[in-house]
Amino acid sequence: MSEETKSLNFIEHIIEEDLKDGLSKDKLRFRFPPEPNGYLHIGHTKAIGISFGLGETYNAPVNLRFDDTNPAKEEQEYVDAIKRDIQWLGYEWANELYSSDYFQTLYDWAIQLIKDGKAYVDSQSSEAMSEQKGTPTQPGVDGPYRNRSVEENLDLFQKMKAGEFDEGSHILRAKIDMQHVNMHMRDPLMYRVLKKHHHRTGNDWCIYPMYDWTHGESDYIEQISHSLCSLEFKPHRELYDWFKEQVYGYAADKLPIQPKQREFARLNLSYTIMSKRKLLKLVEQGLVSGWDDPRMPTISGLRRRGYTPNSIRTFIEKVGVAKRENIIDVSLLEFCIREDLNYSAPRVMAVLDPVKVVITNYPEDKVEWLVAENNQEDDNAGFRKVPFSKELYIEKADFKEEASNQFFRLKLGGEVRLKNAYIIKAESVVKDTEGHITEVHCTYTTDTEKKVKGTLHWVSIQHAIKAEVREYDRLFMDEAPDSHQDKDFMEFINSNSLKTIEAFVEPSLAVVKSGDRFQFQRLGYFNVDTDSKAEHLVFNKIVGLRDSWAKQKPKPQQNKPQQSQQTRPAIEVIKQLGKKYTNVPEEKQLKSKAEILKLAQDVSYEDLQPLFNTAAKKAGTRIATLITLSVLLKNGQERNLEIDEFIAKAKDDKNEILVAEANAI
């Protein structure tokens, strides 16, 4: 096996096998199918990178298709933002498409399914349908409308389309198997009445197709060869294939390729929320200035903060393509932007917290323009000139009246080098009435060959430009803000995530434009915000020069699982703890619960879902499953029908602990 083959990820292996089995390379087609109900965030960049990356690797077209089937939550604003973000990342799509393009075709196929006895109109309430659908461990039962005649179903469905029924009165369901082990196959919904204005089709439709019906058939219509999605859709794959196989019989002559769905682990980032619904809550409650607030994990927020497309693409490459969910430390993303800007960002000088320095032996009216290197990492970056005069600003933290020998900045009687300029020595200070230092009086020497340990940045007061600097901290103080069973993620909002500073920058920055990025020497990387104007410069701090959070991370807890458990998959340890859960005293139950909550961070929905079918008598395992599920939901796992049914069944159990855990979710 070649080195190139060895480096393939599992999706590329699947594609290579398909090509070996006879799939023509010119039939490869991929798509990125966002729902236009919010702005894209850093989590979406993985799916974007996978699909468009495969397009680049195989020189295959990649469609941008908006799955716009829910007009109640979708807006043109989101469509425009998504397109802008993908283009900014440097990707190009072959075709801009919409699921709404296929509404008529989907409707026609639905009519054909009704005629073939494979779909019917159900008139039950949603509560009645949920009850007759059964649970993961109990089969469903046929509903009272399941055997309506073809003629009646056609009549009702056409009247649904004509707007003759109220919302919630009727739905169209596929007729598959109410006893199927996979609950997604128990007569899933295909259409509902929804009298809402659509951002593209207006009021042409008052019935809208459900996601499971629309998504796969849109893939089929576009002749997508490989439909790639995140792991939560794995249980849906059987339904995806069933729908695909039905319509294949209606269109095989024109649409010969049947898409293949495959799933990958989505991207989860520490100190970050990965839910559009929760991000929208931050916007609506005014906790951030908008979707593009530089503290937001949205692509537009990262762009405004100063992140580069290259840094994000590098981050996605480093994360890789995996089959299991995990949480990536946000410090990796910050490392990628530092690495990128280290080579590309010009170096300039700015002082954020100034104290005045007066060089007493420098001529009063003299100004020198000294040569400064723009970027020592880039041979082509060139040089600029910075003004030097009698009065300067340095950072307050860079001066102490008295300090130890380990303080390599300025102190009384000590010497430091001014970057690109001279060596100065602190001789005395001037203080205000409250004892605060207002001026440091120094002397300078033209002997720049002299050896001193410290080098400081500075700006000439006479030439300095005032600027607003916005320093950002992480929006959440907790590493996993939505993983706590008893707390809302909003409780972990960092109230000090934005600090606004009046700073002074060197005059070369007078002509900057929005989006320009710089390294403020010794301070970090900054970019020009969209609010910036010529008369009022605004800079965002992108990231510091080093990871200041590493030292703040809590030390690992000492009460770790036993070594024998550590070597086993987390889900297996959880199952073992669950087996004994109801047979130990309350004190040990609490310890087991704490351990399960920790282990759950390393469990994916794919791992947990099979436990939904645990026998009713195994209460301990079901309790452990609920505890683990609570963590997954806090971490952003979207609730679905099988989750709701598992919880509902637990609530009806006789075991009080099981009921309590179910009610807590």
HUJOJO-V483979 format. One record per backbone hydrogen bond with DSSP energy under -0.5 kcal/mol. CO is the residue of the C=O (numbers start at 0). NH is the residue of the N-H. Records with the same first field share a line. If there is no record, write none. Layout:
CO=NH + NH
This chain:
1=5
2=6
4=7
8=12
9=13
10=14
11=15
12=16
13=17
14=18
15=19
16=20
17=22
18=21
23=26
24=27
27=60
28=224 + 225
29=62
31=33 + 64
33=35 + 66
34=36
35=74
39=298 + 299
40=43 + 44
41=44
42=45 + 46
43=47
44=48
45=49
46=50
47=51
48=52
49=53
50=54
51=55
52=56
53=57
54=58 + 59
60=29
61=93 + 94
62=31 + 64
63=65 + 96
64=66
65=67 + 98
66=68
69=72 + 73
74=77 + 78
75=79
76=80
77=81
78=82
79=83
80=84
81=85
82=86
83=87
84=88
85=90
86=89
94=63 + 96
96=65
97=100
98=101
99=102
101=105
102=106
103=107
104=108
105=109
106=110
107=111
108=112
109=113
110=114
111=115
112=117 + 118
113=116
117=174
119=121 + 172
121=170
124=128
125=129
126=130
127=131
128=132
130=133
131=140
134=137
137=134
142=145
144=147
148=152
149=153
150=154
151=155
152=156
153=157
154=158
155=159
156=160
157=161
158=163
159=162
165=168
169=192
170=121
171=189 + 190
172=119
173=175
176=179
177=139
180=182
181=184
182=185
184=176 + 186
187=173
189=209
190=171
191=207
193=195
197=201
200=203
201=197
205=193
207=191
209=213
210=214
211=215
212=216
213=217
214=218
215=219
216=220
217=221
218=223
219=222
224=259
225=227
226=261
228=263
229=232
230=233
232=235 + 236
233=236
235=239
236=240
237=241
238=242
239=243
240=244
241=245
242=246
243=247
244=248
245=248
246=249 + 250
247=251
250=253 + 254
256=258
258=260
259=226
261=228
263=230
265=267
267=327
268=271
274=278
275=279
276=280
277=281
278=282
279=283
280=284
281=286 + 287
282=285
289=292
292=295
296=41
297=301
298=302
299=303
300=304
301=305 + 306
307=311
308=312
309=313
310=314
311=315
312=316
313=317
314=318
315=319
319=321
321=264
325=267 + 327
327=269
328=331 + 332
329=333
330=334
331=335
332=336
333=337
334=338
335=339
336=340
337=341
338=342
339=342 + 343
340=344
345=518
347=520
348=505
350=503
352=395
354=393
355=439
356=358 + 391
357=359 + 441
358=361
362=365
367=369 + 387
369=385
371=383
373=346
374=377
376=378
377=380
381=373 + 374
383=371
385=369
387=367
389=358
390=460 + 461
391=356
392=458
393=354
394=397
395=398
397=409
399=411
400=411
403=406
405=407
409=399
410=413 + 425
413=425
415=423
416=418 + 455
417=420
421=417
422=444
423=415
424=442
425=412
427=440
429=437 + 438
431=434
435=431
437=355
438=429 + 440
439=357 + 441
440=426 + 427
441=359
442=424
444=422
445=447
446=449
449=451
453=416
455=418
458=392
459=462 + 463
464=504
465=536
466=468 + 502
467=538
468=470 + 500
469=471 + 540
470=498
474=493
477=480
478=270
479=482
482=484
483=486
487=490
488=491
489=492
491=476
492=494
493=496
496=472
498=470
500=468 + 502
502=466
503=350
504=464
505=508
506=509
507=510
508=511
512=515
515=527
516=345
517=519 + 525
518=347 + 520
519=522 + 523
523=519
524=541 + 542
525=517
526=528 + 539
527=514
528=531
532=535
535=532
536=467
537=528
538=469
539=526 + 541
542=524
545=547
546=549
548=551 + 552
549=552
557=559
561=564 + 565
562=566
564=567
568=571 + 572
569=573
570=574
571=575
572=576
573=577
574=578
575=579
576=580
577=580 + 581
579=582
580=583
584=588
585=589
586=590
587=591
588=592
589=593
590=594
591=595
592=596
593=597
594=598
595=599
597=600
598=601
599=602
603=607
604=608
605=609
607=610
608=611
609=612
610=613
614=617
616=618
617=621
618=622
619=623
620=624
621=625
622=626
623=627
624=628
625=629
626=630
627=631
628=632
629=633
630=634
631=636
632=635
639=643
640=644
641=645
642=646
643=647
644=648
645=649
646=650
647=651
649=652
653=655
654=658
655=659
656=660
657=661
658=662
659=663
660=664
661=664
